[in-house]
């Protein structure tokens, strides 16, 4: 569970477990292009035929529950659990949806829990303070089940310790209970990257290369290594070499992903203020460019002002648009709110294709285009690119 970094953490963890020889299920959300991305085993997403068969099996149960109709996420979670059971997976990596305490995924008793960075998102459902949000995420804690926590602000750490004490589970916070460090480096062979170290009484992971760019990914990777240590203590055969080789194979859609070389175009599914801040920092640390044009669109229920505040710190020009889904914020509203707080250049385009055409006219060879703000927008960008409609 966590506010940001859950998907990346789950992908990294699943890759190492698979490398260690375990038949590994992975359940994530949301998807980028194809709904079936949410359910995979050993890196292969569920087939259309298998998914259709699961829906047919679940449909009668949904019909019987029509007085309290299951949500889309509950149906998908049931499908994932059923699929993993049918395929007799050894271990499954399960990402929570909105929160934790009331999340559909909270029906399981896990071997280990991981908590990524906590920040503001879904405040209407989870609460308007970090402490309230943290308490909801801590709803996945179970008696006797170890919990590995990414570095957090002091008030969030206090919430987690209070809940862990009440539930009766061992809590290990990176940097407090687990020796954790990371460093940024750059080499001719590997380019810019981060390496992490984590040391426990039973494991030592030294200078492990983080496969994804950004300081926040070092924290996520630290959570992965801490969870691997907990699994080792539970008897699972996982080595440092498994971690090195498994992480080296990680590829995650929509996280600082280069989708075009000329003009250089990256997509990132940053969808709250903390994620946009992390994105701007990661680009500045890892990508060389003269000027950056950001194509931005987000959902109307997000902390829009917080996202725009972070956006102006990195973007040289912003083109506001929409993914065309009902939840999308009005690009004109985004534009007016942005120009009230920033002197940066900005304009509006009614569609992503038109926004990208404008961006291409603005950049030269050494510039960068970044498409961000929501999974919807990133998914649309990748789908259009695959069809040759961003050329």
Secondary structure by P-SEA (a helix, b strand, c coil): ccccaaaaaaaaaaaaaaaaccbbbbbbcccccccccccccccccccaaaaaaaaaaaaaaaaaaccccccaaaaaaaaaaaaaaaacccbbbbbbcccccccccccccccbbbbccccccccccccccaaaaaaaaaccccccbbbbbccccaaaaaaaaaaaaaabbbbbccccccccccccccccccccbbbbbbbcccccccccccccccaaaaaaaaaaaaaaaaaaaacccccaaaaaaaaaaccccccccccccccbbbbbccccaaaaaaaaaaaaacccccbbbbbbbbccccaaaaaaaaaaacccbbbbbcccccccccaaaaaaaaaacccccccccccaaaaaaaaaaaccccbbbbbbccaaaaaaaaaaaaacccc
